[in-house]
Amino acid sequence: MLQLAEIFYSVQGEGTWTGTPAVFVRLAGCNLSCGFCDTDFSLRFLASVDELVARVRAEGGDCPMVILTGGEPLAQRETPALIAALRADGRRVHIESNGTMPTDLPDDVWLTVSPKERLTPEMAARANEGKLIVDGRVPDEWVAHFPAATPLFLQPEGNKPANIALAVDAAKADPRRFRLSLQTHKFINVR
């Protein structure tokens, strides 16, 4: 059984896939306790892998993209089985991780790594994109952990003007390395 906070159908609001419809499966719990976290990943219900695949179908119909997020979705032992079942159901699986839980993932699984307190090198190396949270400063200590070809998004915490300014200035100073990612779902008031 997996521990879940919520399942909903919306659009990806961040990073490379911004604007793409997706079913979000928010797994409960996290192995970190970041002070700026704006996500409620508390446990609301339990579900089996098969039940979750059925819920994904019910929420998003034929939508091919499913985003496993949290908290930390890779902290649950059953997550690899969920990934396999979603792929077998014809879904394109994306994972949003803090990069602290080393996990072998199929090549076609999109991995977004957003380091906070720590980061495992193998997860940074595997990431399809990195998301660095700008909160009063650009966390450039994580940059060298990602391969040079991995897109790195600077995401201003809370879309606060001061954080946006820092992120824009950093992206302009190093345009080959950084891109700006705003939480567009919050601007348009959708989940």
Helices and strands as residue ranges (DSSP letters): E 2-11, E 21-27, E 45-47, H 49-60, E 65-69, G 73-75, H 79-88, E 92-97, E 110-113, H 121-126, E 129-134, G 140-145, E 152-156, G 157-159, H 161-173, E 178-180, H 184-187
